Amino acid sequence: MSHPSAELQTTIVGALKGDPALTRLLGGPKVFDHVPEKASFPYLTLGRTAVIDWSTGTEDGAEHILTLHVWAKGGSKQETYEIMNMISERLNDATLPLETHRLVNLQLQFAEARQEADSPTYHGIMRFRAVTEPLAS
């Protein structure tokens, strides 16, 4: 059985890469775990993930805190906001299929956009909270 966070990350990346409007806005399916050396802006990266046991006395479960980063350069903060809005529309309260787990919920908890100090780069940070439980065998 794969780890629920690995399943969740794979499913989220697939959902974002498969969204035609987001792909058009990013100029391609530019959702990265590790950014290629010559990646062009804008793009999206997967950030830190924390997993917390969410089990009860009778049911197993996990809470996941996932961070996504939006990187844009040379435009304006508006471009970052547009990308963040599209990600939120695609993921917030989404019902995404997992292989060995069930996604109970997925919700945006926090979003921030800012220009990086001494740089023309804009940085959007989005934190999502998800709860998963194993599928019954």
C-alpha positions, 0 to 999 in steps of 0.5 A: 500500500502506498503512503496516502501523502504520496497518493495525494500528491500524485493526484493533485499534480495530475489534477493541476497538470490536467487543467487546461486553463491552468496549463494555458496560464502557466504556458505548459504543464509546469507543476514541479516537485524539483524545478528543472534548471531552465524552467521558464516563469510562471510555474508551480512547485510542491512544497512542504508536506506534514502528515498528522495521525487523524485516527480515532479509536475505530478508524484510521486516518491522516491529516495532510498539510500541503504547501504549493508555491506559485512563481512568476516573474516580470509581470505583476502580482496580478498574474500570481493572483490569477494562478492562485485563484485557478488552483483554488478553484481546482482543488478547494473542496475537490473530490479527487480519486486516490488508489488505496485511500479516500479523500475525505476533504481538501480545503484551502487554509492559507494563501499569500502573494508577495514580491520577493525582496530585491527580485522581480519574482513574485511568490504565491504560497498556498496551504491546503489541509486534506484528510484521508482514510484507507479504503476498506479492504 
